[in-house]
Amino acid sequence: MTAINIKPKTIELAPARTAQISNLTWRTNDDSFARKLTIIVNNLTAFQVTGTDYDALGEWTDDTIENLILAKFGLELA
C-alpha cells in the first residue's frame, strides 16, 4: 500500500488521544466467517466493519477502504 496525500488534519484516535496526520496508509484483517473487517490506519488506530455493514461491502477494493477511512475521520484528499 502506497501512502496517499491528504490535507493535514488532527483526528481523534481514541478518546482524549489525537494525532496530526498528513498521509494515510492502512492494512486490513478480513475475517469473513465472523463477518468482520478490521482496518488499521497509519499503525495508530483501527476500526471495524461488521455484520450487515460488512455484507454491504461486497467485493471491496483499496478505493472502498480509502473511502471508508476518509468518511470515518472526516478527511479530505490534498
C-alpha positions as CSV (number, residue, x, y, z in Angstrom):
1,M,0.0,0.0,0.0
2,T,1.5,3.3,-1.1
3,A,0.7,6.4,1.1
4,I,-1.7,8.9,-0.4
5,N,-1.5,12.6,0.4
6,I,-4.4,14.3,2.2
7,K,-5.0,17.7,3.7
8,P,-3.4,17.7,7.2
9,K,-6.0,17.4,10.0
10,T,-5.8,16.4,13.7
11,I,-8.1,13.4,14.3
12,E,-9.2,11.6,17.4
13,L,-7.6,8.2,17.6
14,A,-9.1,7.3,20.9
15,P,-10.9,9.3,23.5
16,A,-8.6,12.1,24.6
17,R,-5.9,11.0,22.2
18,T,-5.2,12.8,18.9
19,A,-2.6,12.8,16.2
20,Q,-1.7,15.1,13.3
21,I,-1.6,13.2,10.1
22,S,-0.9,14.3,6.6
23,N,-1.0,11.0,4.7
24,L,-2.8,7.7,5.0
25,T,-1.6,4.1,5.0
26,W,-3.7,1.1,6.0
27,R,-3.8,-2.6,6.3
28,T,-6.7,-4.8,6.7
29,N,-7.6,-8.0,8.5
30,D,-10.6,-9.8,7.0
31,D,-12.5,-12.4,9.0
32,S,-15.2,-13.5,6.6
33,F,-16.5,-16.2,8.9
34,A,-17.2,-13.7,11.7
35,R,-18.3,-11.0,9.1
36,K,-15.7,-8.6,10.4
37,L,-13.2,-6.4,8.6
38,T,-10.6,-4.6,10.7
39,I,-8.9,-1.6,9.2
40,I,-5.6,-0.4,10.8
41,V,-4.9,3.2,9.9
42,N,-1.3,4.5,9.9
43,N,-0.5,1.9,12.5
44,L,-2.1,4.3,15.0
45,T,-5.7,3.3,15.3
46,A,-8.1,0.7,14.0
47,F,-11.8,0.4,13.4
48,Q,-14.1,-2.5,12.3
49,V,-16.8,-3.0,9.8
50,T,-19.1,-5.8,11.0
51,G,-22.4,-7.6,10.4
52,T,-24.7,-6.2,7.8
53,D,-22.2,-3.3,7.1
54,Y,-19.6,-6.0,6.3
55,D,-22.1,-7.7,4.0
56,A,-22.9,-4.5,2.2
57,L,-19.2,-4.0,1.3
58,G,-19.4,-7.0,-1.1
59,E,-16.1,-7.3,-3.1
60,W,-14.2,-4.4,-1.5
61,T,-11.1,-2.7,-3.1
62,D,-8.5,-0.3,-2.0
63,D,-10.8,2.5,-3.1
64,T,-13.5,1.2,-0.9
65,I,-11.2,1.1,2.1
66,E,-9.9,4.6,1.3
67,N,-13.4,6.0,1.2
68,L,-14.3,4.3,4.5
69,I,-11.3,5.9,6.2
70,L,-11.9,9.3,4.7
71,A,-15.6,9.2,5.8
72,K,-14.8,7.8,9.3
73,F,-12.4,10.6,10.2
74,G,-13.9,13.4,8.0
75,L,-10.7,13.7,5.9
76,E,-10.2,15.3,2.5
77,L,-7.7,14.4,-0.2
78,A,-5.0,17.0,-0.8
